[in-house]
Amino acid sequence: MTDQDLTWVKPDFENIPTNMECTAYSE
């Protein structure tokens, strides 16, 4: 993950059930 990914992750973090979704978008 990069800082750019974290930029959109931070505001939506609470809405994401698990970090697996984040991984999916990252790929």
N, CA, C and O atoms as a GROMACS GRO file, in nm:
protein
  108
    1MET      N    1   0.083  -0.122   0.000
    1MET     CA    2   0.000   0.000   0.000
    1MET      C    3   0.086   0.126   0.000
    1MET      O    4   0.198   0.127   0.052
    2THR      N    5   0.033   0.230  -0.058
    2THR     CA    6   0.106   0.356  -0.063
    2THR      C    7   0.027   0.463   0.012
    2THR      O    8  -0.087   0.441   0.052
    3ASP      N    9   0.089   0.579   0.031
    3ASP     CA   10   0.021   0.689   0.100
    3ASP      C   11  -0.106   0.730   0.025
    3ASP      O   12  -0.204   0.770   0.086
    4GLN      N   13  -0.102   0.718  -0.107
    4GLN     CA   14  -0.220   0.754  -0.187
    4GLN      C   15  -0.336   0.661  -0.153
    4GLN      O   16  -0.451   0.705  -0.145
    5ASP      N   17  -0.307   0.533  -0.133
    5ASP     CA   18  -0.413   0.438  -0.096
    5ASP      C   19  -0.472   0.475   0.039
    5ASP      O   20  -0.593   0.471   0.058
    6LEU      N   21  -0.385   0.512   0.132
    6LEU     CA   22  -0.431   0.548   0.267
    6LEU      C   23  -0.520   0.671   0.263
    6LEU      O   24  -0.607   0.688   0.349
    7THR      N   25  -0.498   0.755   0.164
    7THR     CA   26  -0.577   0.879   0.154
    7THR      C   27  -0.726   0.848   0.145
    7THR      O   28  -0.807   0.914   0.210
    8TRP      N   29  -0.761   0.748   0.066
    8TRP     CA   30  -0.904   0.715   0.053
    8TRP      C   31  -0.946   0.616   0.160
    8TRP      O   32  -1.064   0.604   0.191
    9VAL      N   33  -0.850   0.544   0.215
    9VAL     CA   34  -0.883   0.445   0.319
    9VAL      C   35  -0.924   0.513   0.449
    9VAL      O   36  -1.019   0.471   0.515
   10LYS      N   37  -0.854   0.618   0.486
   10LYS     CA   38  -0.880   0.685   0.615
   10LYS      C   39  -1.026   0.727   0.633
   10LYS      O   40  -1.086   0.690   0.733
   11PRO      N   41  -1.086   0.803   0.540
   11PRO     CA   42  -1.224   0.847   0.557
   11PRO      C   43  -1.324   0.733   0.552
   11PRO      O   44  -1.431   0.742   0.613
   12ASP      N   45  -1.292   0.626   0.481
   12ASP     CA   46  -1.386   0.514   0.465
   12ASP      C   47  -1.351   0.396   0.556
   12ASP      O   48  -1.421   0.295   0.556
   13PHE      N   49  -1.243   0.410   0.632
   13PHE     CA   50  -1.194   0.298   0.713
   13PHE      C   51  -1.304   0.237   0.799
   13PHE      O   52  -1.318   0.115   0.806
   14GLU      N   53  -1.382   0.323   0.866
   14GLU     CA   54  -1.485   0.272   0.957
   14GLU      C   55  -1.594   0.198   0.881
   14GLU      O   56  -1.664   0.114   0.938
   15ASN      N   57  -1.609   0.229   0.754
   15ASN     CA   58  -1.714   0.166   0.673
   15ASN      C   59  -1.666   0.034   0.612
   15ASN      O   60  -1.745  -0.043   0.559
   16ILE      N   61  -1.536   0.010   0.619
   16ILE     CA   62  -1.481  -0.114   0.562
   16ILE      C   63  -1.477  -0.223   0.669
   16ILE      O   64  -1.410  -0.207   0.770
   17PRO      N   65  -1.548  -0.333   0.648
   17PRO     CA   66  -1.555  -0.441   0.746
   17PRO      C   67  -1.417  -0.501   0.776
   17PRO      O   68  -1.386  -0.528   0.892
   18THR      N   69  -1.336  -0.521   0.674
   18THR     CA   70  -1.203  -0.577   0.695
   18THR      C   71  -1.105  -0.512   0.599
   18THR      O   72  -1.146  -0.452   0.499
   19ASN      N   73  -0.977  -0.524   0.628
   19ASN     CA   74  -0.875  -0.465   0.540
   19ASN      C   75  -0.861  -0.546   0.411
   19ASN      O   76  -0.786  -0.507   0.322
   20MET      N   77  -0.932  -0.659   0.401
   20MET     CA   78  -0.926  -0.740   0.279
   20MET      C   79  -0.984  -0.662   0.162
   20MET      O   80  -0.935  -0.674   0.049
   21GLU      N   81  -1.086  -0.583   0.186
   21GLU     CA   82  -1.144  -0.501   0.079
   21GLU      C   83  -1.040  -0.402   0.029
   21GLU      O   84  -1.026  -0.379  -0.091
   22CYS      N   85  -0.967  -0.346   0.122
   22CYS     CA   86  -0.863  -0.250   0.087
   22CYS      C   87  -0.759  -0.317  -0.003
   22CYS      O   88  -0.712  -0.258  -0.100
   23THR      N   89  -0.725  -0.440   0.032
   23THR     CA   90  -0.628  -0.515  -0.048
   23THR      C   91  -0.681  -0.538  -0.188
   23THR      O   92  -0.607  -0.527  -0.286
   24ALA      N   93  -0.810  -0.570  -0.199
   24ALA     CA   94  -0.870  -0.596  -0.329
   24ALA      C   95  -0.861  -0.472  -0.418
   24ALA      O   96  -0.827  -0.482  -0.536
   25TYR      N   97  -0.890  -0.355  -0.360
   25TYR     CA   98  -0.884  -0.232  -0.439
   25TYR      C   99  -0.739  -0.199  -0.474
   25TYR      O  100  -0.711  -0.146  -0.581
   26SER      N  101  -0.649  -0.230  -0.383
   26SER     CA  102  -0.508  -0.201  -0.407
   26SER      C  103  -0.458  -0.279  -0.528
   26SER      O  104  -0.381  -0.226  -0.609
   27GLU      N  105  -0.502  -0.403  -0.540
   27GLU     CA  106  -0.459  -0.485  -0.652
   27GLU      C  107  -0.528  -0.439  -0.780
   27GLU      O  108  -0.505  -0.497  -0.886
   0.00000   0.00000   0.00000
